[in-house]
Amino acid sequence: MKPKKEDQLFYFLCRSFASGRKETQSTQDLSGANLNWSYIRQKFIQEGLAGYAYVFLNTSVYKKYVPEGILAKLKTDYYYALLRNTLISQEAERILGAFNQESIAVIPLKGVFLAESVYQNIALRPSADIDLLIRKEDFSRTATLLDSLGYSLSLGCGDTLTEDALSLNSLMYVNKVTTSALHLHWHLINSVWPLESARDSIAMDEVWLKAKPGIIYGAKVFSLSADWLLLYLCHHCFKHYFAKLILSFDLIKVIEASREEIDWDKLIEDANRLEMTAQLQYCFYYLSLRLHYFTPGLAKLKRQNASTRRMG
């Protein structure tokens, strides 16, 4: 079945977002195409790319083809994401400041932190909660701190914690006053995805050793090294079945921001050691298939597979 022309245009524009070009090699005459732009806008919203759509379409040669009403709604979507992420950022600033006061080391993950550090526009990366990584031995102090900040365990986590609960690798907290949600991690692999081998292979001491100190929202934090961040985001995409294209854009933005830092051979070596090669290869293949974005890692993995077949 031939894809709908609206879906074809949607992915055409997404590939333009991914390439960073405001104008592509071929321009389509959209003036008489009778497109359902409401459908296209909903696709952007569903994929977490409404902010991208507004910024791109508002400044590209395609602006004249977009109905004014649709562009106005995309503008509203953009500013809604900006407002929501601003509120989340303010709460993250409060929490990280408290972590600093208690000398608890923390690595911000995903969401508004990626929006701040690699997207460099917090309206472009929608967020729902605050994700933080701590050392497992700091859990007790962190739980006490979160309680003092008005956070309690989300429904389903119970009123008390057992060793079994701590084996989950993460817990969700909510603040009933601010309605904020905080996802607290002490491992890069969540138990919600059955990857015990990868989970057990990752030495979190190694992750923390390679973490880089920095400042975000005025607080001292650490950030994952580029290779660990890519492995983590690949796992995150895989775990969520590539549910939204924004997850793929996370990978692209990190790659673009860390080109000088990424050692692709070492990354693939680590993926092999951690039994995460399939995740890495599938993610890179997905980027090439959906967004026509090709990483050096994909070519290296293909050569590795070809070599393995020859040896077999």
N, C-alpha and C positions, 0 to 999 in steps of 0.2 A: 504494500500500500504506500502510495506516495505521501510524504509528510505534508501537512497543511502549510500553505504559504506563510501563515503567521509564525509557525514553528521554525520554518526555514529562516525567516527574517530574524527571529529571536536569537538563534544560534549564530547567525551571521554577525549580529551586533555584539553578542557575547565574545566572539572571537576577536572582534575589534577592540573590545575592552581589554582582553587578555594581552593583545599585542601592544597596547599602549598608544596605538595610532588613532588620531581623531578622524582621519580619512583613510579609506582602504583603496586598494589598487583598482577595484571596479566599483563604480557607483551604479545603483539600480534606480530606474525610474519608478518611484513609488507613488507618484501623484495620481495615477489612474488605476492603482492596484486594488482599490476597494478593500483595504485591509481592516480587520477587526482589531483596532488598537486597544480596546478595553481588554480583550483577551491577552494581547501582548503585555500590557501593563500588569495584569494579574500573574503572568508568568514571571515577570521580573520580581514581583513581590514574593511569590512562592519560592523562588530560588535565592532570595536574599540579596538581590541585585538592583532594587529600585533606586537606591542612591546613585549607583554607578550609571544607571540608565539616564537619570536626570542630568547629571554632570556631562555625560557624553553627548546625549542628544541635544542638549541646550547649547553646545559649543561646536557642533559638527555640521557638515554639509547636509545632514539628514533632518535638521531642525525644521526646514520648510515643509517637509512631508508629514510631520507629526501634528495631528489636530491640536489646536490651542488648549482645548479642554483637557486632553490627555497630558500634555506637558505641564499644565497647571496642577493636575492631580499628582504627577510624579514629583513636582516641586514640593507639594504637601507631604508626600511620602519621605522625601529627603529630609525635610525639617522635622518631621516626626521622629525619624531615626536619630537625628542630631540631638533633639531634646531628650529622648529616652537614654541615649548613650551618655549625655552630659550628666543626667541624674545618677546613672550607674557609676560614672567616673568619680563623681563627688562622694558617693558612698565608698568606693574603692579607696579614695584618698584618705577618708576617715579610718578605714580598717587598716590600711598599710601604715599609717601614722602610729596606730596603736601597736602594731606588730613591732615597729621600730622601738617604741618605748619599752617593750618587754624583751627586746633583743632576740626576737624569734626570726630566724632566716626564712625568707619566702621567695618563691619564684612565681610571678603572675603567668597565667596561661590563657591563650585564646582571647576571644571576645574583644572587649574594649582595649585590652592591652595590645593586641595585634593592630587594632584600629589606630591606636596612638603611636606605636613604634614602627610599623611597616606600611600601613595604609596612609598614615599621616593626614588623615581626615576621618574623624570618628563617625561621620555620617555615612561612610561607605561600607562599614562592617557592622551589621545589626548584631545586637547582643541581648541575651535574656538574663544572664546571671554573671556572677564574679567567680572565676576559677583560680584557685591558689594551690600551689604545691609546697608542702612543708616536709621536714624530716619526720619520720614516724616517731622518733623518740621525743619530738616536741609536741605530740598530739595532746597530751594531758594539759599542758600549759596553754595550748591554742584553744582547746575546748573551754577552758575557764575564761580566757580572754573573750571569746565569741559570746559567751553567756553574759559577760559584763557589757557587751556592746548591743545586747538585745536580741541575739540570735539563739534559736533553739533548733534541735533536730527536726527535720521534716517528717511529716506523717509517714509511717511505715518503718522508721528507723528505731522506734521504741523509746522508752524513757531512760534505759540504761544501756551501757555499751559492754559487750563481751569480747573476748578474744576473737570469736567467730566474726563479729561485726567488724572488727578492725582488719580482718583479712580481706574485706571487700575492696580495700585500697582507696576508697573515697566515701564521703558522706555528704549529704545535702543539708544545709542549714537555711532557715528562713527567719526574717525579721518581720514580725506582724505589724510593727509600727511603720516602718519604711517600705514594707512589702518587697524588700530586696531578698534575693536568693543568692546563697554562696555555696559553691561546690568545692569542698576541701579534699585535696588529694595528698597522698604520701607515696604514690608510685605512679609511673607513667602509663601503666596498663591497668585498666579497670577490669574487675571480675565479671562485668556484665557481658564480656566477650570471651569465649573459652580459649584463651591463649596462654594456658598455664606455662608452656615451655618458654615463650617469650618473656612472660612475667618473671619467671624464675631465673632466666638468663641475664636479665638486666640488673646490674649492680648499681643501686641508687647512689652509693658512695662515689661511683665513677661519674654519674650524672652531675652530682653536686660539685665534684672536683673540677669539672670542665665548665661549670656555670660562671657567667661573667657578672661582676658587680656593676650596678648602674643606679640611676635615679629615675623614678617615675612618680608623677604627682607629688613631687617634693620629698618622697620617701626613698630610703635606701632599699634596694631589692637586688635580686639576682635574675638573670635571664638564661634560658637554655642556650647552649652553644648551637650553631646553625645545624650541625649534623643531628644532634639529639632533637632539635625542634622539628626538623623534617621527618625524622622517624616517628615522632609523636603525632604530627599532623597527618601523616600517611595512615597511621593506626586509627586516628580519629575519623578520617574519611571512610576507611574500610569498615570500622565498627558501625557507622551510621549509614552504611550502604550507599554512600555518595548521595544522600538524600537531597542536598541542596548544592547548587553550583558554587555558592559562596565558599564552601569548604575547599573546593578545588582552587578558588582564587586565593585562599590563604596560602596554599602551597606555592602558587605562582609569585605572590608578593614576597614571600620569604626568600625564594630562590633569587628573585631580582635584587632584593636588598642585600643578599649575602654571597653574591657571585665570587668575590675575591676570597671569601672565607671557606667555601665548601670544597672539601677534598672528596671528589666523587668516588675515587678508588677506595678510600678509607670508609666512606659511607656504605658502599656495597659490601666491603669486607665485614663491617659491623653488622649489617643486615643479615649476611650469611651466618655469622656467629650467633645472632640472636633469633635465628629462624624467622626472620621477618622479610626475607627476600621477595616472597610472593606478594606481600602487601605493597612493598616499594615498587615492584615492577607493574603491578596492576594500576597503582595510582599514576605512575608516569605514562602508562599506556592510555589511561582514561583522559589525561590532559591532552595527549596527542590526538585522540579520537574525537573528543567533544569540542576542544578549544583550539586545536591545531597548534598546541604549544609543546615544543620538543625540548626535552632536557638532555644534557650530556649523559645523565644516568641511564636513560632508556637505551641509548646506543651501546653503552658499556654492558648493560644487563643482557642485551640481545647477543653480544659477542660471547659473554660468559655462558649463556645457554647453548650457543652453537658449539663452543669448545667442549662443554659437558657431553653433548650428544655424540661428538666425534670420539671422545674418550670411551663413551659407553659402547 
